[in-house]
Amino acid sequence: MTAIEQLAVDILDEREWQLVNRLVQISDDDTYDAGSLIKEILPVYCERVGDKDHILFPSNIYRPLYYIHSWSSCVNFRESTRAYMMVISGHLEGCLLYLTSSPPSKYGVPSQPFGRLIGPLKSSGILSERLADQLWRFNSAVNVPAKHFGAYVPTQRLDERTFSPLETVCAFVMARRLSVELFKILNANGVVLPHGWPDFRDEWLSWSRKIDQNPE
């Protein structure tokens, strides 16, 4: 069992594991419209202004959700797993950045890495010990290997995928759980979030929309 899979065992409940299993099945089968399910799970991340879509503010939080949806809609999911992991991690990093005493400005670029954000937020009492520990483990198991190939055991070849579909889907469902908690903390600390995560729906567990089907 990999570090990612072990972390998922420690964090996820039974229904979330059922979602993992369904997402693995449809993400690894190009006949299914996995992106349509991911869009249902994600918070709304953009709004239509005129004839263009605009990413919601704070963009450090919402822009990675756009890329999560985009990568989920790609064929050959196995070949996109590293990029998927990076944007999943980027979303959590964005949440953490807005809990610091110096959050990014509207047009600012984040300058602090994921792992270094957790300690001060734990020390200040913003993050609980449990949540901080889970985020540290997520950083170690997902974020660092996604950014640095040499940190991951199976391969150091740049032309080979780094993560399995199971690991990637586990990371997404774990990120959902962690982000739901972070959204609550952000709201409690005065950060205005226009849209939050939808409640878990059992219909996700039997999602079977095919690529050539029209949305219901």
C-alpha positions as CSV (number, residue, x, y, z in Angstrom):
1,M,0.0,0.0,0.0
2,T,1.4,3.4,-1.0
3,A,1.6,6.4,1.3
4,I,-1.3,8.0,-0.5
5,E,-3.5,4.9,-0.2
6,Q,-2.6,4.6,3.5
7,L,-3.5,8.2,4.2
8,A,-6.8,7.7,2.4
9,V,-7.5,4.6,4.6
10,D,-6.9,6.8,7.7
11,I,-9.0,9.8,6.5
12,L,-11.9,8.6,4.4
13,D,-15.2,7.1,5.5
14,E,-17.1,4.3,3.9
15,R,-19.1,6.4,1.5
16,E,-16.0,8.3,0.4
17,W,-14.3,5.0,-0.4
18,Q,-17.3,4.1,-2.5
19,L,-16.8,7.4,-4.3
20,V,-13.2,6.6,-4.8
21,N,-14.0,3.2,-6.3
22,R,-16.6,4.7,-8.7
23,L,-14.3,7.5,-9.8
24,V,-11.5,5.1,-10.5
25,Q,-13.8,3.0,-12.7
26,I,-15.1,5.9,-14.8
27,S,-11.8,8.0,-14.9
28,D,-9.9,5.1,-16.3
29,D,-12.5,4.3,-18.9
30,D,-12.6,6.9,-21.8
31,T,-16.2,6.0,-22.6
32,Y,-17.4,7.7,-19.4
33,D,-17.9,11.4,-18.9
34,A,-15.9,11.5,-15.6
35,G,-15.5,15.3,-15.9
36,S,-19.3,15.8,-15.6
37,L,-19.2,14.0,-12.2
38,I,-16.2,16.0,-11.0
39,K,-18.0,19.2,-11.9
40,E,-21.0,18.1,-9.8
41,I,-18.7,17.4,-6.8
42,L,-16.7,20.6,-7.1
43,P,-17.8,24.1,-5.8
44,V,-18.8,26.5,-8.6
45,Y,-15.5,28.1,-9.6
46,C,-16.4,30.6,-12.3
47,E,-19.2,32.9,-13.3
48,R,-20.4,34.1,-16.8
49,V,-19.8,37.7,-17.5
50,G,-21.0,38.7,-21.0
51,D,-19.8,36.0,-23.3
52,K,-16.8,34.9,-21.1
53,D,-16.3,32.8,-18.0
54,H,-14.4,34.4,-15.2
55,I,-12.7,32.6,-12.3
56,L,-14.1,33.6,-8.9
57,F,-12.1,35.4,-6.3
58,P,-10.1,34.3,-4.4
59,S,-8.5,32.9,-7.5
60,N,-5.8,31.1,-5.6
61,I,-8.6,28.9,-4.2
62,Y,-10.9,28.7,-7.2
63,R,-8.6,28.6,-10.2
64,P,-7.2,25.2,-9.3
65,L,-10.7,23.8,-9.3
66,Y,-11.0,24.8,-12.9
67,Y,-7.9,22.8,-13.8
68,I,-9.1,19.8,-11.7
69,H,-12.3,19.7,-13.8
70,S,-10.3,20.2,-17.0
71,W,-7.9,17.3,-16.2
72,S,-10.8,15.1,-15.2
73,S,-12.3,15.6,-18.6
74,C,-9.2,14.5,-20.5
75,V,-8.9,11.1,-22.2
76,N,-5.9,9.0,-21.2
77,F,-6.4,9.9,-17.6
78,R,-3.4,7.7,-16.6
79,E,-1.1,10.1,-18.5
80,S,-2.4,13.2,-16.7
81,T,-2.1,12.1,-13.1
82,R,0.9,14.2,-12.1
83,A,-0.6,17.4,-13.4
84,Y,-3.9,16.5,-11.6
85,M,-2.0,16.0,-8.3
86,M,-0.4,19.4,-8.7
87,V,-3.6,21.3,-9.1
88,I,-5.3,19.4,-6.3
89,S,-2.4,20.4,-4.0
90,G,-2.6,24.0,-5.4
91,H,-6.2,24.3,-4.2
92,L,-5.4,23.3,-0.7
93,E,-2.3,25.6,-0.7
94,G,-4.6,28.5,-1.8
95,C,-6.9,27.8,1.1
96,L,-4.0,27.9,3.5
97,L,-2.6,31.1,2.0
98,Y,-5.9,32.9,2.8
99,L,-5.7,31.9,6.5
100,T,-2.3,33.5,7.0
101,S,-1.8,37.0,8.3
102,S,-0.7,38.2,4.9
103,P,-3.0,36.7,2.3
104,P,-2.4,37.3,-1.4
105,S,-3.8,40.5,-2.9
106,K,-6.3,40.2,-5.7
107,Y,-3.5,40.0,-8.3
108,G,-0.9,38.5,-6.0
109,V,1.2,35.4,-6.6
110,P,1.5,32.9,-3.8
111,S,5.1,32.8,-2.5
112,Q,4.9,30.3,0.4
113,P,5.1,26.6,-0.2
114,F,2.3,24.3,1.1
115,G,4.3,22.6,3.9
116,R,5.6,25.8,5.5
117,L,2.1,27.2,5.8
118,I,0.8,24.5,8.1
119,G,3.0,25.0,11.2
120,P,2.3,28.7,11.9
121,L,-1.4,28.1,11.4
122,K,-1.4,25.2,13.8
123,S,0.7,27.2,16.4
124,S,-1.8,30.1,16.2
125,G,-4.7,27.8,16.8
126,I,-6.3,28.3,13.4
127,L,-5.7,24.7,12.4
128,S,-6.5,21.9,14.8
129,E,-3.7,19.4,15.6
130,R,-5.7,16.7,13.7
131,L,-6.2,18.8,10.6
132,A,-2.7,20.1,10.6
133,D,-1.4,16.5,10.8
134,Q,-3.6,15.4,7.9
135,L,-2.4,18.3,5.8
136,W,1.2,17.6,6.6
137,R,0.8,14.0,5.5
138,F,-1.0,15.1,2.3
139,N,1.8,17.4,1.5
140,S,4.4,14.7,2.0
141,A,2.5,12.0,0.2
142,V,1.0,14.0,-2.7
143,N,2.3,17.5,-3.1
144,V,6.0,17.0,-2.8
145,P,6.2,13.9,-5.1
146,A,4.0,15.7,-7.7
147,K,6.5,18.6,-7.8
148,H,9.7,16.5,-7.4
149,F,10.0,13.3,-9.3
150,G,13.0,12.1,-7.3
151,A,10.9,12.1,-4.2
152,Y,8.7,9.3,-5.5
153,V,9.9,5.7,-5.4
154,P,8.4,3.9,-8.4
155,T,10.1,5.9,-11.2
156,Q,12.3,8.9,-11.8
157,R,11.9,8.9,-15.5
158,L,10.3,12.2,-16.7
159,D,8.4,10.4,-19.5
160,E,6.6,8.0,-17.3
161,R,3.5,8.7,-15.2
162,T,4.1,9.0,-11.5
163,F,0.8,8.2,-9.9
164,S,-1.8,5.5,-10.4
165,P,-5.4,6.3,-11.0
166,L,-6.3,4.9,-7.6
167,E,-3.8,7.2,-5.9
168,T,-4.9,10.2,-7.9
169,V,-8.6,9.7,-7.1
170,C,-7.8,9.1,-3.4
171,A,-6.0,12.4,-3.4
172,F,-9.0,14.2,-4.9
173,V,-11.5,12.7,-2.5
174,M,-9.2,13.5,0.4
175,A,-8.7,17.0,-0.8
176,R,-12.4,17.4,-0.9
177,R,-12.7,16.4,2.8
178,L,-9.8,18.6,3.8
179,S,-11.0,21.6,1.8
180,V,-14.6,21.3,3.3
181,E,-13.0,21.8,6.7
182,L,-10.7,24.6,5.5
183,F,-13.7,26.4,3.9
184,K,-15.5,26.4,7.3
185,I,-12.3,27.9,8.9
186,L,-12.0,30.5,6.1
187,N,-15.6,31.6,6.6
188,A,-15.1,31.8,10.3
189,N,-12.1,34.0,9.8
190,G,-13.9,36.5,7.6
191,V,-12.8,35.2,4.2
192,V,-15.7,35.6,1.8
193,L,-16.2,32.5,-0.4
194,P,-18.9,32.9,-3.0
195,H,-19.5,29.1,-3.3
196,G,-18.7,26.1,-1.1
197,W,-18.5,22.4,-1.6
198,P,-21.9,20.7,-2.3
199,D,-23.1,18.1,0.2
200,F,-22.2,14.5,-0.5
201,R,-24.9,12.9,-2.8
202,D,-25.5,9.2,-3.1
203,E,-26.2,9.6,-6.8
204,W,-22.4,10.2,-7.3
205,L,-21.8,6.5,-6.4
206,S,-23.7,5.2,-9.4
207,W,-22.8,7.9,-11.9
208,S,-22.7,6.3,-15.4
209,R,-23.0,9.1,-17.9
210,K,-21.3,8.3,-21.2
211,I,-19.3,10.8,-23.3
212,D,-21.9,10.7,-26.0
213,Q,-24.9,11.3,-23.7
214,N,-26.6,14.6,-23.3
215,P,-26.6,16.0,-19.7
216,E,-29.7,15.1,-17.8
